[in-house]
Amino acid sequence: MDVGDKSWMDLRRSTDEYIRGVKDFLDKAFERASQGDEILCPCKKCFNRYWHCRNVVEDHLICHGFVHGYTKWVFHGEGFSSRNTPHPTNDDETFGRQDGIDKLLQDTFRNVADDLRHEGVREGLFEDAKRFFKIVEEGKQELYPGYLLDLIKEAFPFAQIPESFYKAKKVIKDLGLHYEKIHACTNDCMLFWNDTAKLDKCSVCRSSRWKNVRDDLTNKVTKIPAKVLRYFPLKPRLQRIFMCSETFVAMRWNDTERPKDGNLRHLADGEAWKDFDSLHPDFASDARNVRLGLSSDGFNPFLTMSISHSTWPVMLMNYNLSPWICMKSEYIMLSMIIPGPSSPGNDIDVYLQPLIVELKELWEVGVETYDVKTNQTFMMRAALLWTISDFPALAMLSRWSTKGKWACPTCNHNTCSQYLKHSRKMCYMGHRAFLPHDHPYRRDKKSFNGKEEHKVAPTPLSGVQVLEELREFNNVFGKSQKKRKRKNDGPWKKNPYFLSCRIGQPTN
């Protein structure tokens, strides 16, 4: 059987190329390795254990796909020595010379394939098949630590390969791919950063910046920071995007390649994007200016969920890109990692300070950036348009309380809530106000709270209204601080950082 190109095996099983490849495989397998009108099924479910007719094997391969790692079809005629096997072509000979390990494995397990062909599946043969695929996978792994590095040095003798992990980190830092370590108060009161970088105690709660760790062997005490924020600078990462011709083209997709036929395909087709452009025409005039979204949530970095630990990554999404790549992991930028073990809660704004400073500079001034297309520099600006989060994280970022009397940020002060005395919970029944005025549910008493609903839908607060409400609000950060709850505070727990900083435009 000719080796040929087997890249189609990794395609989606619904594609025409994959289906044609399956049919070609079946033609050759039934010619070389059939037992009557059946062959071994190489799908992920059968694993070359069971014999089936052609239509069943074809259905299995399209539904389940090939068993992982089965790129040498030793159970279906590839490499068999039989009288019907044609002489190898030049491609076969080249393949054999280039892939000696696969040839060795094929020869070693030839008896397994022959027995499966002529005698059917016997006890113990399936274990040999599993061992075969295991060895194939292990053969793809690194031979010993540093083996790949030695291969690179042998192939590129003049290349400067870092000889240690420390030197490799220095190279990464020179490329602008590093992160900054910023010490934080253990009670989340402040960052030891900028003007406070040299302090040894928190200026709010007076707790030490350091904690002492004793080495049991040497009995030596070492001071290490109690809490460390890892921050990835934003400006050099955005600058690098415009230094590559391919990513430069992708960054202008929203302006040059996006279909502008009125259909909603991308955020640029939405009303929020268009309103922003009308409010800031100087920013919108250059399609290279970057539109960003921010998202954050906590997760347990340990495998066991019995450990109560919450680490908060903050991610940035680049919405200049097309919709099919802007949310892929390789295009999402990790901005910072807020350490645990507890959630920052209301104090997340303390950790967002470095990002806010960069975003304000990118919005107000911009940063000089090299344009690979024109071989010139330009002032790149950026705007944060949205924050995306689940409901609990929304309370942390916007600090509108998402529980209690005013739990709905859309209904805001007009939230229809009622406290259930016996269950000790809040319930919310005002959702019928969003229905059309003549909707029958508005007059349905029995199915709801026994009353008709004649209220109009509440109007969400605008950014200007929120700023006016919070004009005299003073933020108090830190878990050690006793926060005195005032009756007039309402649903707000702090002055939202993203709103008060006016990055781009106020976000609701």
C-alpha positions as CSV (number, residue, x, y, z in Angstrom):
1,M,0.0,0.0,0.0
2,D,1.4,3.4,-0.9
3,V,2.2,5.6,2.1
4,G,0.9,8.8,0.5
5,D,-0.2,11.9,2.3
6,K,-2.2,11.1,5.5
7,S,-2.7,14.6,6.7
8,W,-6.4,14.2,5.9
9,M,-6.7,11.9,8.9
10,D,-6.4,15.0,11.2
11,L,-9.2,17.0,9.3
12,R,-12.7,17.3,10.6
13,R,-14.6,14.2,9.8
14,S,-17.4,16.1,8.0
15,T,-15.1,17.5,5.3
16,D,-15.1,16.1,1.8
17,E,-11.4,15.5,1.9
18,Y,-11.6,13.3,5.0
19,I,-14.5,11.2,3.5
20,R,-12.5,10.7,0.2
21,G,-9.5,9.6,2.3
22,V,-11.6,7.1,4.1
23,K,-13.0,5.6,0.9
24,D,-9.5,5.4,-0.5
25,F,-8.3,3.7,2.6
26,L,-11.1,1.1,2.4
27,D,-10.3,0.4,-1.2
28,K,-6.7,-0.5,-0.4
29,A,-7.5,-2.2,2.9
30,F,-10.0,-4.6,1.3
31,E,-7.6,-5.3,-1.5
32,R,-4.7,-6.2,0.8
33,A,-6.0,-7.2,4.2
34,S,-9.6,-8.4,3.9
35,Q,-10.8,-11.7,5.4
36,G,-13.7,-12.5,3.1
37,D,-15.8,-9.4,3.0
38,E,-14.5,-8.0,6.3
39,I,-11.5,-6.1,7.7
40,L,-10.4,-5.0,11.1
41,C,-12.1,-1.8,12.1
42,P,-9.5,0.9,13.0
43,C,-11.9,3.3,14.6
44,K,-11.5,4.7,18.2
45,K,-14.2,2.3,19.4
46,C,-13.1,-1.0,17.8
47,F,-9.3,-0.3,18.1
48,N,-8.4,-3.0,15.4
49,R,-10.1,-5.7,17.5
50,Y,-13.3,-6.5,15.6
51,W,-14.0,-7.5,12.0
52,H,-16.7,-5.6,10.1
53,C,-17.9,-5.3,6.5
54,R,-17.2,-2.2,4.5
55,N,-20.2,-0.1,5.2
56,V,-19.9,-0.6,8.9
57,V,-16.2,0.3,9.0
58,E,-17.0,3.4,6.9
59,D,-19.7,4.5,9.3
60,H,-17.4,4.0,12.3
61,L,-14.5,6.0,10.8
62,I,-16.8,8.9,9.9
63,C,-18.6,8.9,13.3
64,H,-15.6,8.1,15.6
65,G,-12.5,8.7,13.6
66,F,-9.2,6.7,13.4
67,V,-7.6,5.4,16.6
68,H,-5.0,7.9,17.8
69,G,-1.6,7.3,16.5
70,Y,-2.6,4.8,13.8
71,T,-0.7,6.4,10.9
72,K,1.1,3.2,9.9
73,W,-1.7,0.9,8.6
74,V,0.1,-2.3,9.6
75,F,-3.2,-4.1,10.2
76,H,-4.5,-3.1,6.8
77,G,-1.8,-4.1,4.3
78,E,0.9,-1.4,4.7
79,G,4.3,-3.1,5.0
80,F,3.0,-6.6,4.5
81,S,5.2,-9.0,2.5
82,S,2.8,-10.8,0.2
83,R,2.8,-11.9,-3.4
84,N,0.2,-9.3,-4.2
85,T,2.3,-6.4,-2.8
86,P,3.7,-4.3,-5.6
87,H,7.3,-3.1,-5.7
88,P,7.9,0.0,-3.6
89,T,8.0,3.3,-5.3
90,N,10.6,5.9,-4.8
91,D,8.4,7.6,-2.3
92,D,8.1,4.4,-0.2
93,E,11.9,4.0,-0.2
94,T,12.5,7.6,0.8
95,F,9.9,7.2,3.6
96,G,11.6,4.1,4.9
97,R,15.0,5.8,5.0
98,Q,13.6,8.8,6.8
99,D,11.5,7.0,9.4
100,G,13.7,4.1,10.6
101,I,11.9,3.8,13.9
102,D,8.5,3.2,12.3
103,K,10.1,0.6,10.0
104,L,11.6,-1.2,13.0
105,L,8.3,-1.3,14.8
106,Q,6.5,-2.5,11.7
107,D,9.0,-5.4,11.3
108,T,8.8,-6.2,15.0
109,F,5.0,-6.4,15.1
110,R,4.6,-8.0,11.6
111,N,3.5,-11.3,13.2
112,V,0.7,-9.5,15.1
113,A,-0.7,-8.1,11.9
114,D,-0.4,-11.4,10.0
115,D,-2.1,-13.3,12.8
116,L,-4.9,-10.7,12.8
117,R,-5.3,-11.1,9.1
118,H,-5.5,-14.9,8.9
119,E,-6.7,-16.1,12.3
120,G,-8.9,-13.4,13.6
121,V,-8.6,-11.7,17.1
122,R,-7.2,-14.1,19.6
123,E,-6.6,-13.6,23.3
124,G,-3.4,-11.7,24.0
125,L,-3.2,-10.2,20.5
126,F,-5.0,-7.0,21.6
127,E,-2.4,-6.5,24.3
128,D,0.3,-6.6,21.7
129,A,-1.6,-4.0,19.6
130,K,-1.9,-1.7,22.6
131,R,1.8,-2.2,23.3
132,F,2.6,-1.3,19.6
133,F,0.7,2.0,19.7
134,K,2.2,2.8,23.1
135,I,5.7,2.4,21.7
136,V,4.8,4.6,18.7
137,E,3.7,7.4,21.1
138,E,6.8,7.0,23.3
139,G,9.0,7.2,20.3
140,K,7.8,10.7,19.7
141,Q,8.9,11.9,23.2
142,E,12.2,13.5,24.1
143,L,14.9,10.9,24.6
144,Y,16.5,12.5,27.6
145,P,16.4,16.0,29.2
146,G,18.2,18.3,26.9
147,Y,18.1,15.9,23.9
148,L,16.2,18.4,21.7
149,L,18.6,21.2,22.7
150,D,21.5,19.0,21.6
151,L,19.8,18.3,18.3
152,I,19.3,22.1,17.7
153,K,22.9,22.7,18.5
154,E,24.0,20.0,16.1
155,A,21.7,21.3,13.3
156,F,22.5,24.9,13.9
157,P,26.1,25.1,15.2
158,F,26.3,28.9,14.9
159,A,23.0,29.5,16.8
160,Q,23.3,31.0,20.2
161,I,21.2,28.6,22.3
162,P,20.8,29.6,26.0
163,E,22.7,27.2,28.2
164,S,20.6,27.6,31.3
165,F,17.1,28.5,32.4
166,Y,18.3,31.8,33.8
167,K,19.8,32.8,30.5
168,A,16.7,31.7,28.6
169,K,14.6,34.0,30.8
170,K,17.0,36.9,30.0
171,V,16.4,36.3,26.3
172,I,12.7,36.3,26.8
173,K,12.9,39.5,28.8
174,D,14.9,41.1,26.0
175,L,12.1,40.2,23.6
176,G,9.6,41.9,25.7
177,L,7.8,38.7,26.8
178,H,8.6,39.0,30.5
179,Y,6.4,39.9,33.4
180,E,6.8,42.2,36.4
181,K,6.7,41.0,40.0
182,I,4.9,43.6,42.1
183,H,4.7,43.0,45.8
184,A,1.3,43.4,47.5
185,C,0.0,43.8,51.0
186,T,-1.2,40.5,52.5
187,N,-4.5,42.2,53.3
188,D,-5.0,43.6,49.8
189,C,-4.7,47.2,51.0
190,M,-2.1,48.4,48.6
191,L,0.7,47.6,46.1
192,F,4.4,48.3,46.8
193,W,4.7,50.0,43.5
194,N,5.9,53.3,42.1
195,D,6.1,55.8,45.0
196,T,5.6,53.1,47.6
197,A,8.0,50.5,46.1
198,K,10.6,50.9,48.8
199,L,8.3,50.6,51.8
200,D,8.6,47.6,54.2
201,K,5.1,48.0,55.8
202,C,1.7,48.6,54.4
203,S,0.8,52.3,54.9
204,V,-2.8,51.3,55.6
205,C,-2.8,48.3,57.9
206,R,0.9,48.4,58.9
207,S,1.3,44.7,58.1
208,S,4.8,43.6,57.0
209,R,5.6,43.4,53.3
210,W,7.7,40.2,54.0
211,K,7.3,36.9,55.7
212,N,10.1,34.8,57.1
213,V,10.8,31.3,55.8
214,R,13.2,29.1,57.8
215,D,15.4,26.4,56.0
216,D,15.2,23.2,58.1
217,L,18.7,22.1,56.9
218,T,20.7,25.3,57.4
219,N,18.4,26.9,60.0
220,K,18.7,30.1,58.0
221,V,15.8,32.5,57.9
222,T,15.0,34.2,54.5
223,K,12.7,37.1,53.9
224,I,10.3,36.6,50.9
225,P,7.4,38.8,49.8
226,A,4.1,37.9,51.5
227,K,2.1,38.4,48.2
228,V,3.2,38.9,44.6
229,L,1.2,40.2,41.7
230,R,2.5,39.1,38.3
231,Y,1.9,41.7,35.7
232,F,2.4,41.4,31.9
233,P,3.0,44.8,30.4
234,L,0.5,45.6,27.7
235,K,2.3,48.2,25.4
236,P,5.1,46.0,24.1
237,R,2.7,43.2,23.4
238,L,0.5,45.4,21.3
239,Q,3.6,46.9,19.5
240,R,4.8,43.4,18.5
241,I,1.5,42.7,16.7
242,F,2.2,45.5,14.1
243,M,5.8,44.2,13.5
244,C,4.6,41.1,11.7
245,S,3.0,41.4,8.2
246,E,0.5,38.7,8.9
247,T,-0.8,39.9,12.2
248,F,-0.7,43.5,10.9
249,V,-3.3,42.5,8.2
250,A,-5.4,40.7,10.8
251,M,-5.4,43.8,13.1
252,R,-7.2,45.8,10.3
253,W,-9.8,43.1,9.5
254,N,-12.6,45.1,11.2
255,D,-12.1,47.9,8.7
256,T,-10.6,46.5,5.5
257,E,-12.0,43.0,5.2
258,R,-15.3,43.0,7.3
259,P,-18.4,42.8,5.1
260,K,-20.4,46.0,5.6
261,D,-23.8,44.9,4.4
262,G,-25.7,45.6,7.6
263,N,-25.6,42.1,9.0
264,L,-24.3,41.5,12.5
265,R,-21.2,39.4,12.2
266,H,-18.7,41.3,14.4
267,L,-18.7,43.7,17.3
268,A,-17.9,46.4,14.8
269,D,-21.4,45.9,13.4
270,G,-23.0,46.6,16.7
271,E,-24.5,49.9,18.1
272,A,-21.9,50.2,20.9
273,W,-19.0,50.2,18.5
274,K,-20.7,52.7,16.2
275,D,-21.6,55.0,19.0
276,F,-18.1,55.0,20.3
277,D,-16.8,55.9,16.8
278,S,-19.2,58.8,16.6
279,L,-18.2,60.1,20.1
280,H,-14.4,59.7,19.3
281,P,-13.9,60.3,15.5
282,D,-10.2,61.0,16.0
283,F,-9.7,57.5,17.5
284,A,-11.9,55.9,14.9
285,S,-10.1,57.6,12.0
286,D,-7.2,55.1,12.3
287,A,-8.2,51.5,11.9
288,R,-4.9,50.4,13.6
289,N,-6.1,51.7,17.0
290,V,-6.9,48.8,19.2
291,R,-10.3,48.0,20.8
292,L,-10.0,45.8,23.9
293,G,-12.3,43.8,26.2
294,L,-11.4,42.6,29.7
295,S,-12.5,39.5,31.6
296,S,-11.6,38.0,34.9
297,D,-12.7,35.1,37.1
298,G,-11.3,33.0,39.9
299,F,-10.2,29.4,39.7
300,N,-8.6,26.8,41.8
301,P,-5.1,26.1,40.4
302,F,-4.9,22.8,42.2
303,L,-6.3,19.5,41.1
304,T,-8.3,18.8,44.2
305,M,-11.3,21.0,44.9
306,S,-11.2,20.3,48.6
307,I,-8.6,23.0,48.9
308,S,-10.1,26.5,49.2
309,H,-7.9,28.5,47.0
310,S,-8.8,31.2,44.4
311,T,-6.4,32.7,41.9
312,W,-7.6,35.4,39.6
313,P,-6.2,35.8,36.0
314,V,-7.1,39.0,34.2
315,M,-7.4,38.5,30.4
316,L,-7.6,41.0,27.5
317,M,-9.3,40.3,24.2
318,N,-8.3,42.1,21.0
319,Y,-11.5,42.9,19.0
320,N,-9.7,44.3,16.0
321,L,-9.3,40.7,14.9
322,S,-11.8,38.7,13.0
323,P,-14.5,36.8,15.0
324,W,-13.0,33.4,14.3
325,I,-9.7,34.2,15.9
326,C,-10.2,37.0,18.5
327,M,-11.4,34.5,21.1
328,K,-8.9,31.8,20.5
329,S,-6.5,31.1,23.3
330,E,-3.4,32.1,21.3
331,Y,-4.8,35.6,20.7
332,I,-6.1,36.3,24.2
333,M,-3.6,38.3,26.2
334,L,-2.9,37.4,29.9
335,S,-2.6,40.8,31.6
336,M,-2.0,39.7,35.2
337,I,-2.3,36.9,37.8
338,I,-3.8,38.0,41.1
339,P,-2.5,35.6,43.8
340,G,-4.6,33.7,46.2
341,P,-5.4,32.0,48.4
342,S,-8.5,34.1,48.8
343,S,-10.5,36.1,46.3
344,P,-9.6,39.8,46.1
345,G,-13.2,40.7,46.2
346,N,-13.9,44.4,46.5
347,D,-10.1,45.0,46.6
348,I,-9.5,43.8,43.0
349,D,-9.0,47.5,42.0
350,V,-5.8,47.6,44.1
351,Y,-4.3,45.0,41.7
352,L,-5.7,46.6,38.5
353,Q,-3.7,49.8,39.1
354,P,-0.7,48.9,36.7
355,L,-3.1,48.0,33.9
356,I,-5.2,51.1,34.5
357,V,-2.1,53.3,34.2
358,E,-1.2,51.7,30.9
359,L,-4.7,51.9,29.5
360,K,-5.0,55.6,30.4
361,E,-1.7,56.3,28.7
362,L,-2.7,54.3,25.6
363,W,-6.0,56.2,25.4
364,E,-4.8,59.7,26.1
365,V,-1.4,59.7,24.5
366,G,-0.7,56.4,22.7
367,V,2.6,54.7,22.1
368,E,5.0,55.0,19.2
369,T,4.7,51.8,17.1
370,Y,6.5,50.5,14.0
371,D,4.2,49.7,11.1
372,V,5.7,46.9,9.0
373,K,3.5,47.7,6.1
374,T,4.6,51.3,5.6
375,N,8.0,51.0,7.3
376,Q,7.1,54.0,9.4
377,T,6.1,54.6,13.0
378,F,2.7,55.8,14.2
379,M,1.1,56.6,17.5
380,M,-1.0,53.6,18.4
381,R,-3.9,54.2,20.8
382,A,-6.1,51.7,22.6
383,A,-9.5,51.8,24.3
384,L,-11.1,49.4,26.7
385,L,-14.7,49.1,25.4
386,W,-16.1,46.2,27.5
387,T,-15.7,44.1,30.6
388,I,-17.1,40.5,30.4
389,S,-17.8,38.5,33.5
390,D,-20.2,36.2,35.3
391,F,-22.6,37.7,37.9
392,P,-20.4,37.4,41.0
393,A,-17.4,38.8,39.1
394,L,-19.6,41.7,37.8
395,A,-20.1,42.7,41.4
396,M,-16.3,42.8,41.9
397,L,-15.5,44.8,38.8
398,S,-18.5,47.3,38.8
399,R,-19.2,46.9,42.5
400,W,-22.9,47.1,42.0
401,S,-24.2,44.6,44.6
402,T,-25.5,41.6,42.8
403,K,-27.4,40.3,45.8
404,G,-29.9,41.7,48.2
405,K,-32.4,44.4,47.7
406,W,-30.9,46.0,44.5
407,A,-29.5,42.8,42.9
408,C,-30.3,43.6,39.3
409,P,-27.9,46.1,37.6
410,T,-30.4,46.6,34.8
411,C,-33.4,47.5,37.0
412,N,-31.0,49.2,39.4
413,H,-32.9,51.3,42.0
414,N,-36.3,50.0,40.6
415,T,-35.5,46.3,41.3
416,C,-38.7,44.6,42.4
417,S,-37.5,42.5,45.4
418,Q,-39.1,40.9,48.4
419,Y,-37.6,39.2,51.4
420,L,-39.0,35.8,52.2
421,K,-39.2,35.7,56.0
422,H,-39.2,31.9,56.6
423,S,-36.7,30.8,53.9
424,R,-34.5,33.9,54.6
425,K,-34.0,34.6,51.0
426,M,-34.7,37.4,48.5
427,C,-37.0,36.8,45.6
428,Y,-37.5,38.9,42.5
429,M,-40.8,39.1,40.7
430,G,-40.7,42.2,38.5
431,H,-39.6,40.5,35.3
432,R,-43.1,40.9,33.6
433,A,-42.4,44.6,33.3
434,F,-40.1,43.8,30.3
435,L,-43.0,42.2,28.3
436,P,-45.0,44.1,25.7
437,H,-47.8,46.2,27.3
438,D,-50.6,44.0,25.9
439,H,-48.9,40.6,26.8
440,P,-51.4,38.2,28.5
441,Y,-48.8,37.4,31.2
442,R,-49.2,41.0,32.5
443,R,-52.8,40.2,33.5
444,D,-52.1,36.7,34.8
445,K,-52.5,36.8,38.6
446,K,-52.7,33.2,39.4
447,S,-49.4,32.1,37.9
448,F,-47.4,34.8,39.5
449,N,-47.8,36.9,42.7
450,G,-51.5,37.5,42.6
451,K,-51.3,40.9,41.0
452,E,-51.4,42.4,37.6
453,E,-48.3,44.0,36.2
454,H,-48.7,47.5,34.7
455,K,-45.2,48.9,35.3
456,V,-43.0,50.0,32.4
457,A,-39.5,48.4,31.9
458,P,-36.9,50.2,34.0
459,T,-34.2,52.2,32.2
460,P,-30.5,51.2,32.8
461,L,-28.3,53.8,34.4
462,S,-26.0,55.6,32.0
463,G,-22.3,56.2,32.7
464,V,-23.0,59.9,33.5
465,Q,-25.7,59.0,36.0
466,V,-23.4,56.5,37.8
467,L,-20.6,59.1,38.0
468,E,-23.0,61.6,39.5
469,E,-24.2,59.1,42.1
470,L,-20.6,58.2,43.1
471,R,-19.2,61.7,43.1
472,E,-18.7,61.8,46.8
473,F,-18.1,58.1,47.3
474,N,-14.8,57.3,49.0
475,N,-13.2,53.9,48.3
476,V,-11.8,52.0,51.3
477,F,-9.6,49.0,50.4
478,G,-8.1,46.2,52.5
479,K,-9.6,43.2,54.3
480,S,-8.3,44.4,57.6
481,Q,-10.2,47.7,57.5
482,K,-13.5,47.8,59.3
483,K,-15.9,49.2,56.7
484,R,-18.7,51.1,58.3
485,K,-21.9,50.5,56.3
486,R,-23.9,53.6,55.8
487,K,-27.6,53.6,55.1
488,N,-27.3,55.9,52.1
489,D,-24.7,53.8,50.3
490,G,-27.4,51.9,48.4
491,P,-26.2,49.2,46.1
492,W,-22.7,50.6,45.5
493,K,-19.8,49.2,47.4
494,K,-17.1,51.3,45.8
495,N,-16.4,53.8,43.0
496,P,-15.8,51.5,40.0
497,Y,-12.3,51.9,38.7
498,F,-13.1,51.4,35.0
499,L,-15.9,54.0,35.2
500,S,-14.1,56.6,37.2
501,C,-10.9,56.4,35.1
502,R,-13.0,57.2,31.9
503,I,-10.9,54.8,29.7
504,G,-12.4,55.2,26.2
505,Q,-15.9,55.7,27.3
506,P,-17.8,54.9,30.5
507,T,-18.9,51.3,30.6
508,N,-22.3,50.5,32.2
